[in-house]
């Protein structure tokens, strides 16, 4: 936990206690957002005093920044895993793997996903949008790399605009992930909290849709 927001007191805590405090912070910020999150409620859920929280973190902003950093780090880990695991696969297989990884992340870390989407929509966090912009740049760089590789391998049309293609791919994938997590975004689509079979169908449909537009 090499983070400038953490005090030495927090670093010296046992791992289990650090994780318990972190979990309580994630739940409170996910349920209430940054502005409405209560440090009293958070401390009670963590089983520590409010004063102890401020011994571990300089202020509420530092604690939230720590939580958001953890969320973006986990997303980066998923991106790296997709990049490494799909190396050598064709472009459309890599896109499918990227979508599968996004859905897996939401299932495994629903509270972190809620924080991410809340900040993305509302900007309700100090410096939160900057962190998400940095994460988007990383995701964009990943997509640009695989688009270029797809063009070089003659899987994609050579005349496509890479920047616009990446923007559209990002837009499509983000819309699918948000609709999977947020109930009212895609009424009638059966995407919200879809089971594995329906997700596979959505991913195949999406890949086919993209394929018809940019396949070589």
NORCORFEN-V179331 format. One record per backbone hydrogen bond with DSSP energy under -1.0 kcal/mol. CO is the residue of the C=O (numbers start at 1). NH is the residue of the N-H. If there is no record, write none. Layout:
co=CO nh=NH
co=CO nh=NH
//
This chain:
co=1 nh=3
co=3 nh=6
co=7 nh=11
co=8 nh=12
co=10 nh=13
co=14 nh=18
co=15 nh=19
co=16 nh=20
co=17 nh=21
co=18 nh=22
co=19 nh=23
co=20 nh=24
co=21 nh=25
co=22 nh=26
co=23 nh=27
co=24 nh=28
co=25 nh=29
co=26 nh=30
co=27 nh=31
co=28 nh=32
co=29 nh=33
co=38 nh=42
co=39 nh=43
co=40 nh=44
co=41 nh=45
co=42 nh=46
co=43 nh=48
co=49 nh=53
co=50 nh=54
co=52 nh=56
co=53 nh=57
co=56 nh=7
co=59 nh=63
co=60 nh=64
co=61 nh=65
co=62 nh=66
co=63 nh=67
co=64 nh=68
co=65 nh=69
co=66 nh=70
co=67 nh=71
co=68 nh=72
co=69 nh=73
co=70 nh=74
co=71 nh=75
co=72 nh=76
co=73 nh=77
co=74 nh=78
co=75 nh=79
co=76 nh=80
co=77 nh=81
co=78 nh=82
co=79 nh=83
co=80 nh=84
co=81 nh=85
co=82 nh=86
co=86 nh=89
co=90 nh=94
co=91 nh=95
co=92 nh=96
co=93 nh=97
co=94 nh=98
co=95 nh=99
co=96 nh=100
co=97 nh=101
co=98 nh=102
co=99 nh=103
co=100 nh=104
co=101 nh=105
co=102 nh=106
co=103 nh=107
co=104 nh=108
co=105 nh=109
co=109 nh=113
co=110 nh=114
co=111 nh=115
co=112 nh=116
co=113 nh=117
co=114 nh=118
co=115 nh=119
co=116 nh=120
co=117 nh=121
co=118 nh=122
co=119 nh=123
co=123 nh=125
co=127 nh=131
co=128 nh=132
co=129 nh=133
co=130 nh=134
co=131 nh=135
co=132 nh=136
co=133 nh=137
co=134 nh=138
co=135 nh=139
co=136 nh=140
co=137 nh=141
co=138 nh=142
co=139 nh=143
co=140 nh=144
co=141 nh=145
co=142 nh=146
co=143 nh=147
co=144 nh=148
co=145 nh=149
co=146 nh=150
co=147 nh=151
co=148 nh=152
co=149 nh=153
co=150 nh=155
co=150 nh=156
co=151 nh=154
co=155 nh=216
co=161 nh=165
co=162 nh=166
co=163 nh=167
co=164 nh=168
co=165 nh=169
co=166 nh=170
co=167 nh=171
co=168 nh=172
co=169 nh=173
co=170 nh=174
co=171 nh=175
co=172 nh=176
co=173 nh=177
co=174 nh=178
co=175 nh=179
co=176 nh=180
co=177 nh=181
co=178 nh=182
co=180 nh=193
co=182 nh=185
co=186 nh=189
co=191 nh=194
co=195 nh=199
co=196 nh=200
co=197 nh=201
co=198 nh=202
co=199 nh=203
co=200 nh=204
co=201 nh=205
co=202 nh=206
co=203 nh=207
co=204 nh=208
co=205 nh=209
co=206 nh=210
co=207 nh=211
co=208 nh=212
co=210 nh=214
co=211 nh=215
co=214 nh=157
//
